[in-house]
């Protein structure tokens, strides 16, 4: 394992609906530069412009070449290298949804390996990056291509060893990268998964497999799930089986709903970066993904990013770290960590503000997770968030939106559980009393939607907001419908409510009742029918 580069970076997801505006990115770059970061990877699946490819990034808010050049020059003035981060195998569903790319699709969001049209498209990707960025480092992605070779490729060529498919494709991609002067890096998980029966963490790659990785390609070990230093050390040791340079990618959790998880991210980074120092890995970046709709603010993970930069430098004095954060942002660390409060309280990561917000009041998919401490936490969290909003103009849209979320969750969190309980108890007075709570939920949801739009427009291009208008607008419509049905039942116009007649069951029979979980999936929360 070679480790011959010292670099501390951030990866910012600009592909999961939120494409951040140039002014917001300049503000963000200034903040991370003040923390000591030396690079920023813009994760763009199809949110950049390719020559003569009008469908690539269509309706997605793609960056123009001029915008990227402007950002590149600004980042350089701040001492930050702007690094392209693209996808050259999987995670291209935004582009492959269009019939124009039907012939270049293997399965789902995976490009068809071995097809010359695929490599012509990839050539355009590198050409665009070469014209838009001065950096000649590039992240080529190629992670999580779990079904590579099992779709159209299988029909065309029959079954082949899937590592061979990946290896051949990688060599074609790295050849194109070097044609444009790029030194590529890629996520390392596919080597482990194909060699270890789908496993990444805890496995090892046989020397015969490791020897097929192109020389000079940097392998990126990504991991943000553990607070155990030994876990990271084992995985770094497993990467020692490669002769390639190795980088580490940690995470500032801001991709599991509306609320960041800075405290967990800080604990995970402390362990991970300690392991990196012990193993001599100095090429590090911290990811800020935006899974399932980019609901979390651009600025929400700043405490985790600040602490990770400090840990990278070997700093451990918490008071000193807190003072530095306050000097940079204008808010005390504890004030900013109010952003975590709507979902704080348990170890690990849980997102009840996501799944209980969208949980249907009559279906009660996650009502078995409802607990008293969580229900009582929203009012004090709202007060803390309002206070933080009053202290910072830059971060006020984020804090106000999270405060509005807490206001909404005070009535919405257990609304379904209370509805089913009153119905099954045959308590018409309790059901009639719920009418006011449904009305309050509708009013507060409308307020939350307005502040969400305001926060989005302060950070992002308009594209992607339509998804949240549909999600939150649909929830508003559904709350009104449930309220109307309850009124009809209480007036005698309905003999029953079939959804509430069903015997309540836990979502996961093996899970502990009354415990927060992590379920960051709007579709499978809002709809019982599987997505086809």
N, C-alpha and C positions, 0 to 999 in steps of 0.2 A: 504494500500500500504506500503510494507516494503522497506526500503532503507538502507541496512546494509553493503554496500561495497563501498569503495572509489577507483576508478580506472579511469584512462584516457588512452584511446586507439585509435588506428587507425585500420580500416578495409580496407584491400587492395584486390581488385578483381583480382584474378589470374585464372579466368575461361572464360572471354569473349574474347578468342583468344590469349591475351597476357598472357604468363606464365613467370614471371620475373626470370632472371637468379640468381643463388646463389650469385655471386659477386655483382650484382646490388642491390639485397635485403639486403646484408650486408651494403652497402653504405646507403641505405634508412633507415635501422634500426639505424645506427649511427646518422643520421640526426634527426630522431624523438626522439631518446633518448636525444639528445642535447636540444630538445624543452621541455622536461619534460614528454613525454609519457611513460607509464609504461607497455603497452601491445600492441601487434600487432596481429590482426586476419587475417589469410590467408584464403580468401574466395575461397574454392576449391570445385566445384560441382563434377567433375569427374577427376580433375587434380591431383590426388594422386593415389598411388598404392594399390590395394586390392589383397589379396592372392587368387590365382587360378581364377582370373577374368581378363583374357587378353584383353577383349574388353573395360573394364572400363578405360577410359582415352586414348584409342588407338588413335594415331596420334594427340594427344592434348598437348604433352609436359608435361605429368604428372610428379610430383615430386616423386623420389624414396624415400624409407624409409631413406636411408643414407643421402640424401640431406636434408630432413626435420630434421633429428637428428643433422646435422651440423648447420643448421640455428637455431635450438632450443638452442644449446649450445652457439652459437655466441650471440644470443639475450640475453640470461641470463648473459653473460659477460658484456653486455651493460646496464643491469638493466631492460630489457624488457622481459615480459612474452609472449612467442609465443603461441597463442591460436588457436586451430583448429576451422574452420568455414565451415560447410558442409551443404548439403541438404538431408533431409530425407523424402521428399514428392514430391514437385514440383521442377522446375528449373533443371531437370536432362535430358534435351533433348540431351546433348552430349553423354550420355550413352544409352539412350533409343532409339536412332536412329538405333542401331544395332539389327538385328534379334535375337541375343542371349538373348535379354531382352524383347522380344515381349510378353511373358506370364506374365511379371510383370508390364505392362503398363496399366493404367486406360485410360487416354486420353492425347494426346499431350506430355507434359514433366512431367506428374504426375504418380508417382508409384501407383500400385494397392493396395489400403488399404485392410487389412483383409486377404491377401494371404500369406501363410507361406513362400513362396519363397522370397517375399519382405522382410520379417523380417530376413531371413537368409542372404540376401544381406546387410541389415542395420547392422546386427551383425558384418559382415566383415568390414564395415566402422568404427565402433567403435574400433574394434580390431586393425585396421591399425593406427588409431589416438593414441590409447593407447601406441603402440610401437614406434611411431614417435615423440610424444610430451611429455614433462614432466608435462605440465600444465594439471590439471584435470577440468578446465573450458572448455566448448565446446558450440558453437553456432550450433543448429540443424536445423536452417532455418525454413522451413514449412510456408513460406510466399507466397502470390499470387497464391495459388492453387485454382483459381477461379472455375474450372470445376470439382473439386473433387467429385467423386461419380456419375458423369454424362456420363461416357464413358463405358468402359468394365464392371466396377463395376455395373452400372445400368442394363446391360444385364444379369449379373450373379445373382444379388440380388434384382432387382427391386428398385423402388425409396425408399430411406430412408432419414430421416432428416440428412442433411449434417453436422450439428454440431456434431451429434452423431458419424458419421463416423470419423470426425476429432478428436473428443475426444478419441474414442477408439484407433485410430492409435497413437495418442500422448502418451497415457498411455503405449502402447507397446514399443514405441521408448524410453521413459524415463526409463522404466524398463531395457532395454538393456544398456542405458547410465550408469545407476547406477551399473549394473553388472561389468562394467569396471572402476568404481570409478569416473565417471564424474558427475559434477554438470552442468546441461544443462541450456541454455538460448534459447529463440526463439523469432522471430518477432511476434508482437502482432496483426498484422492487420487482420488475419483470424478470430479471435474471434469477432472483430468489424464488419467485412464484413458479416459474416454469421448471426450475430444478428441484423444487421442494414440495410438489403437490399442491401448489396454491398458497403456501405459507410464505410470509415475508419475515416477520419478527421471530427470531429464535432458530431459523434455519441456517444452512451454510451452502455455499456453491462449490461443486466439485472443481478441481483444477482444470479439467478438460473444458468445462464450460467457461470458467473465468478467463482462460487463455484465448477465447474467441472474441473478447471485447476489444474493439479497435484501440490501438496504442494512442495514448495522450488524451483519450476521452475521460473527462471527469465524471465520476459516479457520485450522485447525490443521495445520501442516506437520509430519508425523511422520517421523522418520528416526533410526536408531541403528546403521547398518551400516558407516559409513565413519569412518576416522581422518584424513581429508583435509579440512582447513578449506575449501579451494577448492570442494569438492563441495557443502558446505552453503551457501556463498555463492552458487553458481550457482542452487541451488534457491530460496533466499530471493529472489534477483533475479527468478526466474520468477514468484514470488508477487506481485511488484511490479506485475504486470499486472492485478491486482484492485484495486478501490478499497476493499476491506474491510480491517478490522483483521486482522493476522496474528499468531498465536502459534506457538511452536515446542515440539514434544514430542520429547525425547530418550528414552533408555532406560537403565535399570539392569538388565542382562541377568540374569534369574532365571526364565526361562520355557523353558529348553532342558534339561529333565531335572532331576535332583536337585541339581545343582551350579551355583552362581552363576559368573558370569564378570566379576568386579569389575574386573580389570586391563584387559580390553578395553573395558568400559563407561567406565572412567576416561579411557582414551585417546580414545574416541569423543566423550565429553562435553567434553574439553578442546578438541578441534577444533570441535565444534558450537557451543559457547557462545562461543568466540572469534569465530566467524562471526556469531553473533547480536549481539554487542557492536559489531562492525564495521558491521552493517547496521541497528543501532538497534532490534532486536527485544528487548523487555524482558518480554514476557508468555511465560513459559517454564514447562513442567512436565516431570518425568521419569517415564516410565511403568515400572511393575513388572507386566508381564503374567504370566500363569500358564498358558501353552499346554499342552494335552495332559495335564491331570491335576493341575496345581498341585503338582508334586513338591518344589519348592524351598521352603525356609523363608521365612516372612514377614520374618525379620531378615537373611537371607543377603546382600541387596544394600546393607546399610548403608554399607560403605566407598564404594561408587560414588555413593550418594546424598549422602554427606558431601562428597566431592570435587566433585560437580556444583554443590552449593550454594556452595562456595568459588570455583569457576571463575566462577559467575554474578556473584559480587561482585568478580571481577577478581583474586583471590588466586592467587599462583603459587608461593609458598614451600612446598615439600613438607614440610620439617621442621615448619613452623608448622601446616600442615594435619594432619600426623600427631599432633602434640601435642594439638590440639583434639579430634581423634577419640578419643584415649585418655581425655581428660578427660570426654568425654560418655558413652562406653560402658564404661569401665573396662578395656578391652583395648587393647593397642598395635595400630596399623594392621597391622603384619606378622603379629601373632598372629591377628587376625580374618581376614586374607587366606588363612589356612590353609584356609578354606572353599572356596577356588578349587583347592586342590592336586589333588584327584582327577582333574581334567581340565586342569590347567595344563601349559604346556610348548611350545605352538605358538601362532603368531600367529592372530588371529581367534577364532572360537568353534567348539569341537568338543565332542561329548558322548558319548565312548565308554562312560562309565558308564551311559548310558541304552541305547544300541543293543546293546552287548555284554552287558549284563545280561540283556536279553530275547531275545538271539539264540539260536535253538534249537541245542543242541550237535550234533545230527545233520544239520541242514540247512545250518548255517554261512553264513548270508546275508551276514555282514560279516567273515568270517574273513580275507579278503584285506587288511583294514586292520590286522590284529594286528602289533604291533611290539615289539621288546625293551625300548626305553626306557620305553614305557608300562607294560609288564608289571612292570618293576622299580620303578616309581614309587609303587605303592600302599602298600607297607610303610612307607616313611618318611613318607608322607602320613598314614597312620593314626596314627603316633606323634605327629605335630604336632597332629593333631585331638584326640587324647586329652588332650594337655597343655592345649590351649585350653579344652576342656570343664571341666577341673579348675579353671580360673581364673574362671569366670563361671557363676553359678546361672541367670541369665536365658537365656543362650545355650547352656547345656549340652545341652538336648535336641537342638538343631541339630547341634552339633559331635559328639555321641555317635552320632547317626544317620549322619552322614557318615563317621565313623570305622568304623562297622559296615559301611558300603558299601565302604570300602577293604579291610576284612578279607575281605569276600565276593569282591571283584574279584580278590584275589590268587589265588584258585583258579578263579573263573568266567570271567575275562577271556579267556583263551586255551584254555579247556577243550575247546571244540569243535574248534579247530585241532589240538590235541594228540591228540584222539580220532581224527580223520580221518587224521592222519599215521601213527599207530600201526596203524590198521586197514589202510590202503593199503600199508603196509610189510610186512604179514603178521607182525606182532610180537605174539604172544599174551601174552608176559610184560609188555610195556608196556601192553597193554590191561587186563590183570588189575591192574596197579599203579594204573591210573586209578580203580579202584573206591574207593580211599581219598579221592581228590580229589572224586569225586561225592558221597560221604558228607559230606565237609567242606563242600562247597558247600551241601548241604541244611541242615546245622546252622547255618552262618553266615547263610544266607538267612532261616531262622527267627528268628535274633537280629536281623537287619536289619529284618524285618517288625515285630517287637515294638518296636524303638526308633522306627521310622517312625510306628507308631500312637501312641506316647507323644508324639512331637514334634507330630503332627497335633492330638492332643487338647489340647495346651498352647497351640495357636494358633487352632484352627478349631472351628466347629460340627461335629457328627458327620457330617453329610451330605457325601457325596463320598468318604469313606473306604472305602465299599463297593467302589468301583472298584478301589482298590489291594489290597483283600483278594482280589478276583477276579484281578487281574493277577499279584500276587506269589504268591498261593495256586496259581494255574495253573502258574506257573513251578516252584514246589516240586513239584507233581504231575508235571510233565514231566521234571524232573531225576531223580525216582525211577523213572519209566518208562524213561528212557535207561539208567540204571544197571542195571535189571533185564534189559534187552535185552542189554547188554554181558556180563552174567554168563551168560546163556543161550548167547550165542555162544561165549564162552570155554570153557564146559562141553561144547560140541558139540551142545547142544539146538537150536541154530539154525545153518543152513548159511551164512547171510549176513545182512548188514544193508543192505537196499536203499538207504537214504538215503545211506550212506557209500560205496556203489558208484558213485554219480553223480560225474562228473568235476567237480572244483571250478572254479567260474567267479567272476570278480570281480563284485560287485554292479553297478558302473559300469565298463564296459570302458575308458572314457576317463580314469578317475581313477588317481592315482599309488598303486601298491601300498605297503602298510605305512604308510599315512598316516591319521591321525585325520580323521574327517569330522563333520558335524553332521547328524543324522537323528533328529529329535524326534517320532517317530511310533510309538507302541507297537503299534497294530494292524498296520501294515505291516512291523513287525519280527517280531512274534510269529506272524503268519500270512502265508503265501505267497499265498493266494487273495485277490484284490482285494475290498475292501469294497463291497457293493452297496447 
